[in-house]
């Protein structure tokens, strides 16, 4: 499991990342990222409603990705 200090939990930071971050696409995943000035990397996982309609299934997928 990814530790709390390496997660992005702030909604404003996630919005900024979607607007100004760099993009890398893979077949199944899309990565939005920004270069960090400090030594720690922080991550967030966002699962779209296109993947599954129910939030329970989307949260399950998020938890599996974090592991």
C-alpha positions in Angstrom: 0.0 0.0 0.0 1.2 3.5 -0.8 2.0 5.5 2.3 -0.1 8.6 3.1 2.9 11.0 2.6 3.2 9.8 -1.0 -0.4 10.4 -1.9 -1.9 13.5 -3.3 -5.1 14.1 -1.4 -5.7 17.8 -2.1 -8.4 18.4 -4.7 -6.8 21.7 -5.8 -3.5 20.0 -6.5 -5.2 17.3 -8.6 -7.1 20.0 -10.6 -3.8 21.9 -11.2 -2.1 18.7 -12.3 -4.9 18.0 -14.8 -4.7 21.5 -16.2 -0.9 22.1 -16.3 0.7 18.6 -15.9 2.5 16.7 -18.6 0.8 13.7 -20.2 1.9 10.1 -20.9 -0.5 7.6 -22.4 -0.3 3.9 -22.2 -2.8 1.3 -23.5 -4.8 1.1 -20.2 -3.5 4.0 -18.2 -3.0 7.7 -18.6 -0.3 9.4 -16.5 -0.5 13.1 -15.6 2.6 14.3 -13.8 4.7 17.4 -13.0 8.4 17.6 -12.1 9.0 17.8 -8.3 11.5 20.1 -6.7 11.8 17.9 -3.5 13.0 14.3 -3.2 9.6 12.7 -2.6 7.3 11.5 -5.3 3.5 11.9 -4.8 0.8 10.0 -6.6 -3.0 10.1 -7.1 -5.2 7.6 -8.8 -8.4 8.8 -10.5 -10.8 6.3 -12.0 -13.3 7.7 -14.5 -17.0 6.8 -14.6 -16.2 5.4 -18.1 -14.5 2.5 -16.4 -17.4 1.5 -14.2 -20.6 3.2 -13.3 -20.6 2.2 -9.6 -18.3 4.0 -7.1 -17.7 0.8 -5.2 -16.1 -0.8 -8.2 -14.1 2.3 -9.0 -12.8 2.5 -5.4 -11.9 -1.2 -5.5 -9.8 -0.6 -8.7 -8.1 2.4 -7.0 -7.2 0.3 -4.0 -5.7 -2.4 -6.2 -3.6 0.1 -8.2 -2.3 1.6 -4.9 -1.1 -1.8 -3.8 
